[in-house]
């Protein structure tokens, strides 16, 4: 498999540390609000990567954190804790906020057929591990104590800016919000490992530590959880491109200082989902969620299809028109598959060819649009029996996870009644010589994958 490695800025052959086994870490949500569909695009790509690796025969051990403490509203370690901000907004405790939005996150991922990783751990449950790491960083001279807080000294890190490809000057304002100078830091770019009551006196989540009562910094959480469950050598670390700096940059610095060697070989990042105003963000006020899509009548898997039709490293522009197109394409595709004959009749002559092409799409830096194209190629191949087509589509859907094959193979009674009502409306329009309305009804049904056929015995329909 070849994958783009942000660390080296090129597509590289993937070689795990242990043959046939992949240790994979993905940054999880900060559970202070609902996930918006831009966040979820990242989890879709990570899901396809994990399933793609499994399809190729790798044994994947994937770990993900839940950030329920320590993430500032600014990535420069300033402002409120996001969890505290959520608690204030809703008049609840931090623990109630974390529990509610963690459950909401997994409800959303379930609707998008995103597999829950084998190991999911809350950041707040691993304080002892963070303290252990921080103590060693202090002992080895990578960290220092100032004004009661513990900071990592980035001047001690080797190739600190390698992942981002930037310089210290480039990143003076290299975070998502305005950087406020912290006088306690030796260098402006140093980052917090542990914050005490000297800085955030009203913090709800806080623990005893050798440096005072306080709580961990955001970045140490992922390093600690990864170290605890995946050991000191990591194959793949994923996230959105906005995690590259400072979060993943800081993870590398502290982890490699702690272990004393290179930590992770492959860094894989997904690009932004943009709306008409730019990168989708919760800070804009109203933001798009899976629930909102459902309220507007969209199947969440139509959004998954929209994402899969674009490469994970390309920015994707979201419009309602593009989602309409994805929904229509999804309905048509499902309807075509429903019409395939399920009588067992497997033609093995072309199986290897198509499966090899599908594997090739996975191996080619996770080319999901080519995977989708192969589904259509299989459906159109007249040399394949319907049962063979179903077999191949089922194979592909192990990675695509679009629920392409369902048990039912016909329109349900309620849908049939709705179609018949539309046919009657069209017939009445034709009788009244209102051909514009008649054509409009025909076209509306056609867009939904329903083709009308006028016969001597009346108007019938078929799925296309």
N, C-alpha and C positions, 0 to 999 in steps of 0.2 A: 504494500500500500504506500502511496505517496500522499503527503499532507503538507500544507503550508505551515511552516514553523516561524512564528513571530520572532523568536529569539534570533534566528539567522536570516530572516527576511527572504526566505525562498521555499519553494516546494521541495521536500526531501523524502527520501525513502524512510518509512517508519520501521525502526528496529527496536523492539522492546528490550528492557534489561534482561528479562528471562524469556526465553523462546516460548511462544504460544500463550504467554500471560501478559495482561495489560493492567497496570495500576493507573487509575484515572481519577482525577479530582476535579470537581466542578463547583464553582462558587454558587451558593444558594441564595435565597431571597432574604432581604432585610424585612422582617414581618411587622411593619408599622402601618401598612396600607395594602390595598389590593394590588396585585401585579397587573400592569398594563400590557397590552399585546406586544409592545416593543420589547419589554422584559422577556415575554414568553417566546418571542422569536429565537432568542438565545437558547432557551431550554429545548426548543424543537430541534435546533441544529445539533445540540449535544446529545439528544435522544437518538437522532439518526446516526451520529458518529458511534455511539455505544452499540446500537443494534447492527450497524454495518460491520464493526469489528467482530461482533459475535457471529454474524453471518459468514465472515471470512474464516472463522474457525478459532478465533482468539477467545481465551477465557478472560472476561473483563470483570475486574473488581473496581466498582465505582463508588466513591464517597462524596457526599455533599453536606455542607453545613447549613444550619438555619441561624442567621444573624439576629439574635434577640437582645443584644446588648453591644454598646461600644461604637456604633457607626455614627459619626458626626454628620450633621446636615451639610458640612463642607468636608471634602476629602483632605483638606489641609489640617485636620484635627481641631477645627474650630466650630463654634456654634453649639446648638443643642444636640444631644443624642437623638437620633431619629425615633427611637422607641419612646423616649420621654415626650417628644413632640407629638407622636401619635396618641399617647395617653392624655395629654393636655387637650388635644383637639376633641377627643371623644368623652372626656370625663371618666375615664376608666383607669385601672392600674396598668402598669407596664406588662404585668404577667397576663392580664386579661386580653390586652391588645395582641401580645405575642401569640397566645393560644388561638384567638379568633382568626387572625390573618394567616397563621400557618395552616390551619384547616382550610381556609378559603383558597390558599395557594394550591394545595393538593387537589381540591375539587376542580380547579381550573386545569391543572395538568392532566387530570383524569379525563376531562372532556376533550382534551387535545391528544389523547392517547400517548402521553409522555410517560414513559416508564419511571417509577420511583426507584432511585438508586438502592443498591443492597444496603448501604449504610447511610443513614441521615442522622446527623447529630446537632443538637442545639448548642450554640456557642456558650451559653451560660452554664452548661453542665461540665465544662472541662477547665475550670479555673486552675486547678492544681497543675495541669500540664503547662499552661501558659506561665505560671510562676516558676516552674522548673526550667523552662527555656530561658526566661528573662534572667534568672539567677546565673545561668551559665554565660549568657551574653555579657552581663555585668562583670563576672569573674574574668572573662577573656578580653575585656577591654573594648567590646563593641557597643556597649551601652553605658549610659551615665545617669545619675540622679540629679535633678535640678528643680528647685522649688517644690519638692515633694513628689514630682512625677518622674517616670523613667522614660528616657528617650534612646532611640537607636542613632548612633553616630554614622551618617552615611559616608563620611570621609574615610571610614575604615572598610567600607565594602568594595569588593573588587568588581570593576565594570558595572557600577551601579546603574548607568543609563543605557546599558546594552539592549535591554528588552524594548524600551521605548524608542531607541534610536535618536534620542534628543540630547541636549546638553543642559547643564544647570541653568544657563541663561534662558534657554527656550522655555524651561519649566518653572520659572519664577512665578508665573501665573498659570501653572500647568494642571490646575484642578478645576472641578466643575463650578465652584463658587468662588467668590472673592477671597483671596488669601489675606489673613490678618497676621501680622508679625507676632510671633510668640517669643518674648524676651528671654524666656527660660532656655531656649534652644541655643546650642553652640553654632549650628548652621541652620539657615532658614528651611532647608529641606529635611532636617531630622524629623523623625516621626515618633509618636507616642507608643510605648509598649504597655505602660500602666499609668492610669490617671488616678490621683487621690482626691480626697475631699478638699484639698487646697485649691483645686481648680473647679470642680463641679460639686458643690456642697449639697445640692438637692437631689442628687442621683438616687433613684429608688433601688436599682440593682447594684449592690456593692458588697465586697467581701474583704476579709482580713488578708493582709499580705505583709511581707517583710518591710514594705515601704509605706505602710499605712492603709487605712480602709479606702477602698476604691474599686476600680474595675478595669478590665483589659482594653487595650486599643483594638480597633477593628482588624488591623492586618495580622496581628499575632494569632487570631482565632483560627484562620485557615491553615497557617503553618502548624499550629498545635494539633488540630483535628487530623490533618493529613499525616503528621508524624505518628500519631497514636494508632491510626488504623491502616496506614499504607507503608509505614517504615521510613527509612532515610533515603530511599531511591524511588522517584516517581517517574512514570513514563509520560503521561499526558496531563496537562493542566488546562482547563477550558474556562471561558467566560466571554463577556462582551468586550468590544474594543475599548470601552470606557474604563475597563478594569486594568488596562495595560499600565497606566500611570495614574495614581501612585500605588494602587493596591497590589498588583502582581509584581511590580518592581520592588516593593517593600517586602513582599513575601520571599522573593529570591534572596534579598540581602540578609534578612534575619535567619532564614532556613539554612543557607550555605554557611553563615557564620556559626550557627549552632552545630551543624553536622561536620563542618570542616572540609566539605567537598561539594562538587556540583550536585544539585538536588533533582532538577527536572529537565528532561531532554527535549520535550516538545511542548510548545505553548501554542494553543489553537484558539483563535478569537473570532466571534461572529460580529458582523457589521450591524449598524443601526437600522432600525425601522424609522423612516421619516414620515411626517405628515406635511401639510402645506406650509407649516411654520418652522419646519426643521426637525431635529431629533425629538422623538416622542419622549415626554418627561412628565412625571407626577407634579412637578413644580408649577406647571401651567394652569393648575386648577382642575378643570374637567379633563379626564383622560379616558381612553378607550379600554374597556375590560371585556373579558369573555362574556360576562353576564349581559353587558350592553349589546354585544353582537347578537346574543340569543334573543334579547328583547326586540331587536329589530328584525328577527326572523331568519338569522343566519345560523347555519350549522357550524360549530367551531372547527370541524374538520375541513370546511371550505377555506378557513383561514390557514390551516396547516398546509393545504394544497397550494395556496397562494405563496406561502413561504418556500415550499419545496420547489416551486417553479423558478425560484431565484437562487443563485449560488450564495452560500452562507457568508462569503467574503465580499459580496456586493451589497451596497446600500440598497434598501428596498423602500420605494415610495408607496405609502398607503393612501388610497382613495376609496370612497364607497363604490365608485365605478369599477375599480380593480377587484374589489371583493365581490361585487355582483357578477363579474366575469368568472371568477373562481367558483362561485356557487353554482352558476349555470353549467360550467364545465364539469363540476363534481357530480351534479345530478345526472347529466347526460352519460357520464362515464359509468356511474352506478347502474343506470337503467340498461345500458348496453350489456353490462356483465350479468344482470338479472336474466336477460333473455338467453344466455348460453345454456345449452343442454347439459344436464348433469349426469347423463348416462355414462357409466365408466367406459372409456375408450381412449386409453393413453397412447399417444404416438411419441415414441422416445427418440425418433430420429433427429429432431431439432431441439430437444430439451437442453442438451449440453451447450449448444450454440447460444441460446438465449440466456441461460444461467451464467455462462462465461461473460457475456456482454454486461449482464447486471453486476457481476462481481467487478468487472472492469470499471464500471461507473462509480462504484464505491471506492475502488483503489485509486481513481483519478481525482484525488482531493475532494472526495465526497460530492460528485456531480449529480445532485438530486434531479435536476431538470432532465438529464439523460435517462435517469431511472423512470421518470414519468413517461417520457417518450417511448421507452421500451414496453410499457403497459399497452399503449395504443398500437404499437407495432405488432404485438402478440394478438390483439383483438382483430386486427386487419389481415392477419396471415391466413389465407385460405387453405394452406397446406396443413394447418393444425386442426385437429378435432376440437370441439367445444370443451370437452373434458380436459384436454391438454392445455388449452388456454386458461381454464380455471386453475389448473395445477400451477402453472407458471405465475399467474397473477397472485395466487396465494403465497408463493415463494417470495415474490417481490414485496408483498405487503408485510412480511416479517420485518422489513426495514422501514417501508413507507408508513405503515400503521395508519392507513386511511379507511379501514373497515370496508375494503372494496368488495368483499364477498360476504353476502348474507344468506341465511338459510331460505328466506322466502324468495320465490322466483316470479311473483305476480303482483299486480297492483292490489292494495287492500280495498275493502268495500267502500270505505269512506272516500278514498281518493277517486275511486271509480265513479261514485255519485257526483263528485265535484267536476270531473271531466265531462260526464254526461250532461250536467247542467250547462257547462260552457258550450258544448256541441249544440244544445237546444237554443241557447242565446244566439249562436252563430247562424243556425238555420232560420230563426226568426228574422235576423238582420238581412239575410239573403232574400227572404220572401218580401221584405219591405224595400228591397233594392238598395239597402244600406251596405254596399260592398266594402266600404272603408272600415266599418266596424267589424264585418265578417272577417276581413283579412287581418285585422288587428288581433282578434281572438285566436285565429289560426297561428299567427306569429308568436303570440304569447305562449301558447301551448308548445310550439316547436322549440322555443328557447328553454323550456323545461324538459325537453327530451321526449315530447309526445307529438307524434306525427298524425294528422288527420287524413283519412282516406275516404273520399266520396264515392259511393257505389250505388247501384240500382236499388239495393236494399237499405239504403240510408248511409249515414256517416259513421265510420268505424275509426278506431285509433290503434296505433302500435307504438311501442317504445323504441327509441333510436339511440 
